[in-house]
Amino acid sequence: MIKFLDLQKITQKHSLEIHEAVNRVVDSGWYLQGKENESFETNYANYIGTKYCVGVANGLDALRLILRAYMEMGLMKEGDEIIVPANTYIASILAITDNKLVPILVEPSIETYQIDDRLIEAAITAKTKGIMLVHLYGQCAYTERIGKICQKYKLKLIEDNAQAHGCKFNGKKTGSLGDAAGHSFYPGKNLGAFGDAGAVTTNDTVLADMVRTLANYGSHKKYVFEHQGLNSRLDEIQAAVLNVKLKHLDEDTLERKKVAKYYIENIKHPEITLPVVNDWDAHVFHIFTIRTSRRDELQKYLLDNGVQTLIHYPIPPHKQICYAEWNDLSFSVTEKIHDEELSLPISSVMTLEDVRLTAELINKW
């Protein structure tokens, strides 16, 4: 079986360093808010290119905390609107509604699957306070037009960088392009921990301090609570593991790109739509997406022939039960993507033989 993602093999690649790092934490007797966390925050901020990184419990919390911080700072209030792509994982939407803000869904481009920047301005109202940009599948969603729109309307640009660690726009890393960014280090991410983990990056001193305070029960001084916060902290073991894997992230990304390049150059089936890549620096291929109107049939065929695939994502946010009030809305481009998308195996440890076999099976389908 060619696994969609072989986490065990990925871990084995750096196992000696990881074991040393984990043992160091275990032996230290210090498991929260210690030196490992401080080290990772410094290293990741330097990698992304921001002044600050605040480690938190997971990617959803990172986004929730950014929005909550803006509200505590008086820059947003309940009922304000945040523009967000209709084509995204539900965490992007949950972060907005959890803060009693209003998501305004905007269709993606059918070519890039990222938010269509030509449609954003028409969605802006007097209540719009920000744009949540999602670098979906590992591809940069930022455009100069989006930057100009944010400047024109004085909107906060919040990046959901959960899937795009190391992705670039004109040499600058995603996660440093806007006012703040949320990052997920879920085990399956390009930079993955051994459990849930996340971070916020920003150049805004006030925002960074507020996120850190809110994530620590609303306190920056023990037993003194200025805000009604939550408990969302990156633990020392996860920080230690991430420090090891961060050192190898760029070389691992190059391996992913080799897989993607092979797929793009060798999959020749007339019913398959491949990703459009105009700039190889602007895609880190967290997911390698293809589309076909016979998606479910292709997925079964590949599984029957020993290739595991996944669907990202079978049901768009506006069709989910938890957002029943949106269920009658129609976002035709988003729905087409969610009906046709299939994710092929891709990782830094896939063998050329496995990649070749996967492409050949698709061509024979």
Secondary structure, 3 states (H helix, E strand, C coil): CECCCCHHHHHHHCHHHHHHHHHHHHHHCCCECCHHHHHHHHHHHHHHCCCEEEEECCHHHHHHHHHHHHHHCCCCCCCCEEEEECCCCHHHHHHHHHCCCEEEEECECCCCCCECCCCCHHHCCCCEEEEEEECHHHECCCCHHHHHHHHHHCCEEEEECCCCCCCEECCEECCCCCCEEEEECCCCCCCCCCCCCEEEEECCHHHHHHHHHHHECCCCECCECCCCCCECCCEHHHHHHHHHHHHCHHHHHHHHHHHHHHHHHHCCCCCCECCCCCCHHHECCCCEEEECCCHHHHHHHHHHCCECCECCCCCCHHHCHHHHHHCCCCCHHHHHHHHHEEEECCCCCCCHHHHHHHHHHHHHC
